[in-house]
Amino acid sequence: MSTMNISLPDALKSFVDEQVSQRGYGTSSEYVRELIRKDKDRLQLRNLLLAGAASAPATPADASYFDALRDRVRKAARAKA
């Protein structure tokens, strides 16, 4: 695992230390890693939402759509059995 050193003002270091103790992290590194993972997930979700918004309109998911979907699932289940 690589290391990275960061400098924080006293107020932010106190905040991190408080979060580590209150939220059950073993070290400040665990806390920062969790923040980075969550930010990475947030960015991935944002990109997926933007891609969906930019895509062509899909077929409406109305009653007939779900009826057809149920039929496909039933046929697949019968074929598997």
C-alpha positions in Angstrom: 0.0 0.0 0.0 1.3 3.4 -0.9 1.5 6.3 1.6 0.5 9.9 1.2 1.0 12.7 3.7 -1.4 15.5 3.9 -1.3 18.8 5.9 -4.5 19.9 7.6 -5.2 23.1 9.6 -5.7 22.4 13.3 -9.5 22.7 13.1 -9.7 20.0 10.4 -7.3 17.7 12.2 -9.4 18.0 15.3 -12.5 17.2 13.2 -10.9 14.1 11.7 -9.7 12.9 15.1 -13.2 13.4 16.5 -14.8 11.5 13.6 -12.3 8.6 14.0 -13.1 8.3 17.7 -16.9 8.8 17.4 -17.5 6.7 14.3 -15.3 3.7 15.2 -12.5 4.1 12.8 -9.2 2.6 13.9 -7.1 5.4 12.4 -7.4 8.7 10.5 -6.2 6.8 7.4 -9.3 4.5 7.6 -11.5 7.5 7.8 -9.9 9.3 4.8 -10.0 6.1 2.7 -13.7 5.8 3.4 -14.3 9.4 2.4 -12.4 8.8 -0.8 -14.3 5.6 -1.6 -17.6 7.4 -1.0 -16.6 10.3 -3.3 -15.5 7.8 -6.0 -18.9 6.1 -5.7 -20.7 9.5 -5.9 -18.7 10.4 -9.0 -19.5 7.1 -10.7 -23.2 7.5 -9.9 -23.1 11.1 -11.2 -21.5 9.9 -14.5 -24.2 7.1 -14.8 -27.0 9.6 -14.3 -25.5 12.0 -16.8 -25.1 9.2 -19.4 -28.7 8.2 -18.8 -29.9 11.8 -19.2 -28.0 12.1 -22.4 -29.3 8.8 -23.9 -32.2 8.4 -26.2 -35.6 8.1 -24.7 -36.6 4.5 -23.8 -39.9 2.7 -24.2 -42.3 3.7 -21.5 -42.5 1.3 -18.6 -46.3 0.9 -18.6 -48.5 -2.0 -17.8 -47.9 -3.7 -21.2 -44.1 -3.5 -20.7 -44.4 -5.2 -17.3 -46.8 -7.9 -18.7 -44.3 -8.7 -21.4 -41.5 -8.8 -18.9 -43.4 -11.2 -16.7 -44.1 -13.4 -19.8 -40.4 -13.5 -20.7 -39.5 -14.5 -17.1 -42.1 -17.2 -17.0 -41.0 -18.6 -20.4 -37.3 -18.6 -19.2 -38.3 -20.4 -16.0 -40.2 -23.0 -18.0 -37.3 -23.5 -20.4 -34.9 -23.9 -17.5 -37.1 -26.5 -15.7 
